[in-house]
Amino acid sequence: MIQPGKTIQLPSGKELQIDLNQITRKEWRSLFNIKQPDEEEAAIMGKILGISGSDYENLGLADWRIASEAVYKFFEEFTKAARDTSDPKV
């Protein structure tokens, strides 16, 4: 079974848990809306990472970059794995 979560370690040493089940498809799609306020984006990313939106906004720049990239990369890996293991008849 494909797991919707993964632990990442940031340059600062902090560990965060990526959990895609903490947000809805609608929230995920809203991350790509250029008009979305920064606070809403931070709240959604914080939910994925198990931290508050404020904590997400206040990550150090290196930590923020690694955490953000890890979320998007994990989503790509997760969806590829789901596609690869799905029934081709569906």
C-alpha positions in Angstrom: 0.0 0.0 0.0 1.2 3.5 -0.9 1.7 5.6 2.2 0.5 9.3 2.0 3.2 10.5 4.4 7.0 10.9 4.7 9.4 12.4 7.3 11.9 15.0 6.2 14.8 16.5 8.0 15.5 20.2 7.5 19.0 21.8 7.5 18.2 23.2 10.9 17.8 19.7 12.2 14.0 20.0 12.6 12.0 17.0 11.4 8.6 17.4 9.8 6.1 14.9 8.6 4.6 15.3 5.2 1.0 14.0 5.3 -1.1 14.6 2.2 -4.2 13.4 3.9 -4.3 16.5 6.0 -5.7 18.6 3.1 -8.4 18.2 0.5 -8.0 18.1 -3.2 -9.5 21.6 -3.3 -6.9 22.9 -0.9 -4.1 21.3 -3.0 -5.4 22.9 -6.2 -5.6 26.3 -4.5 -1.9 26.3 -3.9 -1.5 26.9 -7.6 -3.8 30.0 -7.6 -1.6 33.1 -8.0 -4.3 35.2 -6.4 -4.4 33.1 -3.2 -3.2 35.2 -0.2 0.1 34.1 1.3 -1.5 33.4 4.7 -3.8 30.8 3.1 -1.0 29.1 1.3 1.0 29.0 4.5 -2.0 27.5 6.4 -2.3 24.8 3.8 1.4 24.0 3.6 1.5 24.0 7.4 -1.4 21.4 7.5 0.6 19.2 5.1 3.7 19.5 7.3 2.1 19.2 10.7 2.9 22.8 11.8 0.9 26.0 12.0 0.8 28.4 9.1 2.7 30.9 11.2 5.4 28.4 11.8 5.6 27.6 8.1 6.0 31.3 7.3 8.7 31.7 9.9 10.9 28.8 8.8 14.4 29.9 7.9 14.9 30.4 4.2 16.8 27.1 3.7 14.3 25.1 5.8 11.4 26.7 3.9 12.9 25.9 0.6 13.7 22.3 1.5 10.2 21.8 3.1 8.4 23.3 0.2 10.3 21.4 -2.5 9.8 18.1 -0.5 6.1 18.5 -0.4 5.8 19.0 -4.2 8.3 16.3 -4.9 6.6 13.8 -2.6 3.3 14.6 -4.3 4.8 13.7 -7.7 6.4 10.5 -6.3 3.1 9.5 -4.6 1.0 10.1 -7.7 3.4 8.2 -9.9 3.5 5.3 -7.5 -0.3 5.3 -7.3 -0.5 5.3 -11.1 2.1 2.5 -11.5 0.3 0.2 -9.0 -3.3 0.9 -10.2 -5.4 -1.5 -12.1 -5.1 -0.7 -15.8 -8.7 -1.7 -16.4 -9.9 1.2 -14.2 
